[in-house]
Amino acid sequence: MQPNQLSSKEINPLGSLDEWEDDLLQRYPDPETIATAKATEAYRNYEEPARDTVREFYKLNHTYQTYAFVCEKREQYLAFDKKEMAVWDAFEFLNQLVDDSDPDTDLDQFQHLLQTSEAIRRDGHPDWMVLTGLMHDMGKVLCLFGEPQWAVVGDTFPVGCAYSDKIIYPEFFKDNPDFNDERYNTKYGIYEPNCGLKNVHMSWGHDEYIYQMMKDHLPEEGLYMLRYHSFYSWHREGAYDHLLDDHDREMLKWVKLFNPYDLYSKSPEPPDWKVLKPYYTALIEKFLPKTLKF
């Protein structure tokens, strides 16, 4: 192996694609009553030592998610010319990411998406939000196109400007080339004050990818949920206010509404697909085309 090459374990330090989500449950306890498998208080507090794999994941993520990397991945993937599938075939494709090492659920990816969307539907939210829950992790198919986990999952953050100390493990940014690049390491970097998140490049991952895929099919509230549900330094910690415009501030409530359904809906009891299939078949037909381009 060449000195600058990463081994497979170094590229993908997590044992499970969802391990970073399990870590979120520890880092961001929430008093919402969405959890049905166990009380939210049962999850460990963030002050307790994190798993080594999670720290290694974020070390890679914070080292290699540069502005140039994000621009490269946007050009590579946002043409959506890799694959075209029927919507239900896309869910089967996503299920290739099943990993039995996930301690919170032994269900496949589709079941997690169903649990999220069913929790949203149970609380009486509109059908477009139910669909948002169903589709929110579809962007993880990027791993099946050869992308390492640190370029698919994890907390997202703006690139092209100084990194906030509200981002998880901010100390790992010191090895990022942009950290000492005067073009990118100031408060505003390449951006203008209050330019709006629509003009800000976020670290690359499944959030941006599924947003771009769904931007012609969902209302703006749902698109904000998709695009920023992993932007924890904003919607949990209040960072990056200097880049927000008034519209972002108005949309924040929708992102905060969605997040607990994603975090706390996991349960060992699988949804009854035979019962649910007619509803979700009609929901997909209402909002989405017969095939999706990846």
SULURJO-V898970 format. One record per backbone hydrogen bond with DSSP energy under -0.5 kcal/mol. CO is the residue of the C=O (numbers start at 1). NH is the residue of the N-H. Records with the same first field share a line. If there is no record, write none. Layout:
# SULURJO-V898970
CO=NH / NH
This chain:
# SULURJO-V898970
2=5
7=11
8=12
11=150
16=19
18=22
19=23
20=24
21=25
22=26
23=27
24=28
39=42
40=43
45=48
51=55
52=56
53=57
54=58
55=59
56=60
57=61
58=62
59=63
60=64
61=65
63=177
64=66
66=70
67=71
68=72
69=73
70=74
71=75
72=76
73=77
74=78
77=80
83=294
85=292
86=90
87=91
88=92
89=93
90=94
91=95
93=96
94=97
95=98
99=102
108=112
109=113
110=114
111=115
112=116
113=117
114=118
115=119
116=120
117=121
118=122
119=123
120=125
121=124
126=129 / 130
127=131
128=132
129=133
130=134
131=135
132=136
135=138
137=140
138=141
139=142
140=143
141=144 / 145
142=145 / 147
143=146
148=151
149=152 / 153
152=206
157=203
160=190
164=167
167=170
169=172
170=173
171=174
172=175
173=176
176=179
177=180
178=181
180=182
181=184 / 185
186=162
188=191
192=195
196=199
197=200
200=202
201=159
205=209
206=210
207=211
208=212
209=213
210=214
211=215
214=217 / 218
219=222 / 223
220=224
221=225
222=226
223=227
224=228
225=229
228=231
230=156 / 232
231=234 / 235
232=236 / 237
233=239
234=238
240=243 / 244
241=244
242=194
243=196
245=249
246=250
247=251
248=252
250=253
251=254 / 255
252=256
253=257
254=258
255=259
256=260
258=261 / 262
259=262 / 263
260=264
261=265
266=37
268=270
271=273
272=275 / 276
273=277
276=280
277=281
278=282
279=283
280=284
281=285
282=286
283=287
284=288
290=87
292=85
